[in-house]
Amino acid sequence: MKKGDFKKKNGFTIIEVALVLAIAGLIFLMVFIALPQLQRQQRDSRRRDDILSFLETVKKYQTNNRGMLPTELEWDSFKDQYLQNFVDPNGIDYELQATECTTTGSTNDCVGSPDLSAMDYRLYIFTKATCDGANAIQTSNPRNIAVLYRMEGSGMYCANT
């Protein structure tokens, strides 16, 4: 047999196949690692939108009620009357916990700010307050409110009127 008599075989070697499978496995691993974080960010974005929608509804309420806010006992009926299907992206109804901002000591931080340790689906509404970063601080204007909510992936979110 001469040197040129062997037919050249077409196909992939075991090393080439293993390399392609390893690269595909790395791509799938990166997707599965990134996917939960992207979903958390999407839910948190929806929560921010819900809070801003809530504040717009409060402003409309104030416009119709000579600038007054609901009292501490009226927030649940406000939610039932003005906010239909007001649910967290996880499908659980938002709860409203409203109090007037009071302070202690030398700080202006409102007493009763939420605990960051657990996701409790509760909007903490502080009247006579405004946001200072992720905290609610006291103001003198009785028509201001600050709303705090614990986000799933990024700590506390505060928005105000």
C-alpha positions in Angstrom: 0.0 0.0 0.0 1.1 3.4 -0.9 1.0 6.4 1.4 -1.8 8.1 -0.5 -4.1 5.0 -0.6 -5.7 5.7 2.8 -9.0 7.5 2.5 -9.3 10.6 4.6 -12.1 10.2 7.2 -14.4 13.1 7.8 -15.7 13.8 11.2 -14.9 15.3 14.7 -12.5 13.9 17.1 -13.4 13.2 20.7 -11.5 16.2 21.9 -13.4 18.6 19.6 -16.7 17.1 20.7 -15.7 17.4 24.4 -14.6 21.0 23.9 -17.9 22.0 22.2 -19.9 20.3 25.0 -17.8 22.1 27.7 -18.4 25.5 26.1 -22.2 24.8 25.8 -22.2 23.7 29.4 -20.5 27.0 30.5 -23.0 29.0 28.6 -26.0 27.2 30.2 -24.4 27.6 33.6 -24.0 31.4 33.1 -27.6 31.7 32.0 -28.9 29.7 35.0 -26.8 31.8 37.4 -27.9 35.1 35.9 -31.6 34.3 35.4 -32.8 34.5 39.1 -31.0 37.8 39.6 -32.7 39.2 36.4 -36.1 38.0 37.7 -35.5 39.6 41.1 -34.6 42.9 39.4 -37.7 42.7 37.2 -40.0 42.1 40.3 -38.3 45.0 42.1 -38.8 47.3 39.2 -42.5 46.3 39.2 -42.7 47.1 42.9 -41.2 50.6 42.3 -43.8 51.2 39.6 -46.6 50.0 42.0 -45.4 52.4 44.7 -45.3 55.3 42.3 -48.8 54.4 41.1 -49.9 54.3 44.7 -48.5 57.8 45.3 -50.3 59.1 42.2 -53.5 57.7 43.6 -52.8 59.4 46.9 -52.3 62.7 45.1 -55.7 62.3 43.3 -57.3 61.5 46.7 -55.8 64.7 48.1 -57.0 66.7 45.2 -60.6 65.4 45.7 -60.4 65.9 49.5 -59.1 69.5 49.9 -55.5 68.3 50.4 -56.3 65.9 53.3 -54.8 62.5 53.6 -56.7 59.4 54.9 -56.4 59.0 58.7 -54.5 56.1 60.1 -57.7 54.0 60.3 -58.9 55.0 56.8 -55.9 53.6 54.7 -57.4 50.1 54.4 -60.7 51.4 53.1 -58.7 53.8 50.8 -56.9 50.7 49.4 -60.1 48.9 48.8 -61.8 51.9 47.2 -59.0 53.3 45.1 -56.6 50.5 44.4 -58.1 47.4 42.8 -55.8 44.4 42.3 -53.0 46.0 44.3 -50.7 43.0 44.6 -47.0 42.3 44.8 -45.4 40.6 41.7 -45.4 37.4 43.8 -49.2 37.5 43.8 -49.7 38.5 47.5 -51.7 41.6 48.4 -49.8 44.6 49.6 -50.6 45.6 53.1 -50.7 49.2 54.2 -49.3 50.3 57.6 -49.7 54.0 58.1 -48.4 56.1 61.0 -47.5 59.7 61.6 -43.8 60.2 61.6 -42.4 60.6 65.1 -38.8 60.9 66.0 -36.7 60.1 69.0 -33.3 61.4 70.1 -31.2 63.6 67.8 -32.1 62.0 64.5 -35.1 62.9 62.3 -35.6 59.3 61.3 -39.2 58.1 61.7 -39.8 55.7 64.5 -41.3 52.3 63.3 -39.3 52.0 60.1 -39.5 48.5 58.7 -37.2 45.7 59.5 -34.9 44.7 56.6 -34.7 41.0 57.7 -37.9 39.7 56.1 -40.0 40.3 53.0 -43.4 41.1 54.5 -45.3 42.7 51.5 -46.1 45.8 53.7 -46.0 49.4 52.5 -45.0 51.5 55.4 -46.6 54.9 55.0 -45.4 57.8 57.1 -47.4 61.0 57.2 -45.5 64.3 57.8 -42.4 62.7 56.3 -40.2 62.7 53.3 -37.5 60.4 52.0 -33.8 60.7 52.8 -32.2 58.0 50.8 -33.8 54.7 52.0 -35.1 56.3 55.2 -38.2 58.4 56.1 -37.5 61.6 58.0 -39.9 64.0 59.6 -41.1 67.2 58.0 -43.4 69.9 59.2 -45.8 69.6 56.2 -48.8 67.4 57.2 -49.6 66.7 53.6 -46.3 64.9 52.8 -46.0 61.2 53.0 -43.1 58.8 52.6 -43.7 55.2 51.5 -41.1 52.6 52.3 -41.0 49.0 51.0 -38.5 46.2 51.3 -37.2 45.2 47.9 -36.2 41.6 47.2 -32.8 42.3 45.8 -31.8 45.8 46.7 -32.7 46.7 50.3 -35.3 49.4 51.1 -37.0 51.7 48.6 -38.4 55.0 49.7 -40.7 57.3 47.6 -42.6 60.4 48.7 -45.2 62.9 47.4 
